[in-house]
């Protein structure tokens, strides 16, 4: 009952946060200067009519929002604009219908473009995160258990190094090494121009393309997971209840599993949530280096092309993933720690 | 409880010395050559100020010292078995099954994310793996009932318990496997006075009913007077004085014991001012030369500064019981038939002889 109420209150907060982010996301891209029509003004070949047509196509000729004097949509202000014919209302209506606008650059719906790329990103990031979490936690547990030994020192050094390596630099180095020494593809998702005889062959090709970016991603995140896991576990292992567990005659493995890890998982859950939330952003460097057709690369390109609708869509997705990941972390927390459950 | 023919003590600690080893520093002697014995059903008080090595000594009995702590000398025999020679898995079998511990500060000694019932149950399961889950649950309920906690609260977490309840749950946990010895390390610190009395009554009752031998680690001499048969007074990691409880209270021979007793209120003399011992106990890595108590001793003389006093028998008459085995039984306090050796490490004792 109590936990049900907790879930409900967290859910309501998440919804409010998303609504706020939607508004903010709209405002940012109206405040920023520049739209395709203005870009077109610099081109002498475009006629006034053509520019006006561009503005109409993207809905830029409409007022941004109803008059400030009247925020009540049913009571038109002195400027007497139809409240349902403003950019903000259309933006909200489109969102409700799962539309994110039309890309300035490709003239295709942003939602359609993103839905193609997001699976590539999820594939790459998901695989990298899972590997980084498993390996990082495992290494962290091992190092904490063998704290202050040579093994701990080695694992610590490796993790610190891995964590401080710039992502793009490690990507380039691995790309160079992998393509030269192992003959792995240098980028992309599938070898272009190949007609795959069956799914197995296609998956094999996909796997070969995945190796290097996944490896880069795993190494970069593994260090962070290892360091956090190690330090929290060392803290937990010095707690009095661990001594109690030892005094009870419990075996090492049982102490670790039943007493230490459950407590040490709390900071890990937060970290995983944050990292999952930044999935889109985190992939920008790796996707650019390996020409991986995912969201991160698309965001990178969109910045250069001033493709506001594309960026707006990506930002919204980023914000919503962060909020949902935090919601999930909250819920996992209350499951792990009874003290959170009861106020 | 114990028959007069008891030969071997339940627990015999001889010359136990513990060092703390830190890199780049000489080892700190936390405990030096401490000896005592414990008979079945007997209660011993382990007394001294904070930092005298009481907790270190009790952890060493279970071989639970932190990694820096090393047992450098001595022996710990439980029922004639040398615990210091056991392999780690064998020692783990002894822990809790035969020798359990009540830790100070039950808030931290209980895992916050595991229910109290399963923390007790896992100890039972560890030492009686063939008990079925319902049997374990029944035993947990029985134990909680024994310490006055409703069985239904087994499913609750430590933070849902009050301080006194947590300490009682800790006691129930210690009794889970019916051990022969329970070490209670300051079981009442951080509890208010009423609850302290409750907990101590509970411990004393359980001890009498279950025939437990208990080591009370405390700095509260009142607790010791009420509950214990004999007392080991520690100072700076060594035995200052070791005798039955009457002797300690009525004719203490070590100046430290005497000062310690003066520091506690005597209800028979209402107006007496309480004494405090100036200074602090020595740090184990900076022990004074000679007698470890000499910098604070009111009766100090030259020899104390240079020579470390040996642990001497105060009364040669009483020390003759070595032939008839060790005599500090649970009955000693009440019957007065036999008394344990009265030992004190002070040059004044030697001068008397």
Interface residues (C-beta under 8 A of the other chain):
Chain A: X239 X240 X241 X243 X244 X245 X246 X247 X248 X249 X250 X251 X254 X258 X259 X262 X263 X336 X337 X338 X339 X342
Chain B: X62 X64 X92 X93 X94 X95 X96 X97 X100 X101 X103 X105 X108 X109 X110 X111 X112 X113 X114 X119 X122 X123 X126 X127 X157 X159 X160 X173
